[in-house]
Amino acid sequence: MDVLEHQPCPFCSAKTLTLTQDEQDIPYFGKVFLFSMACSSCKAHHADVESAEYKEPCKITFEMTSDKDLNVRVVKSSTATLKIPQLRLSVTPGPGSEGYISNIEGVLARFEKVIEGQRDLAEEEDKTSAKNLLKKIRKVKFGDIPITIIIEDPSGNSAIISDKTVIEKLKGKKE
């Protein structure tokens, strides 16, 4: 792992930015580079994942049907859109989008954390919606509710590593 410390932060200019680069070999996907930057002063953080080799733009679909699927490995790049249609949840690429390597349980935990934060700041009606959504996610984790996870990645740097995964070529948007 390569680490550069005490770099100038692009957000607060303090020399408290740490840059890291790591290389990992992910079975059935290949070699990837993990990049991150974190500032201890302003708490800015960004991370991404890039494949070492060129990958075609892709649409990846995975049907989670049991709690055993929580362990399935997920690689999501910052250019990817991740959707769970049954829960009406999605993450789209943009300045705040991060890449990561996790598993299905970790993806659900990321959504839970955001929903819990919104619930704590919401009005009563929205609190109820957030609580209901958190209950649904718990049922998904117990394997009581099947879900579909869809990743669309124009960079091809994403994957869901399972025999049940369906990979298609990502079709361009019609103008």
Disulfide bonds with the S-S distance in Angstrom:
none
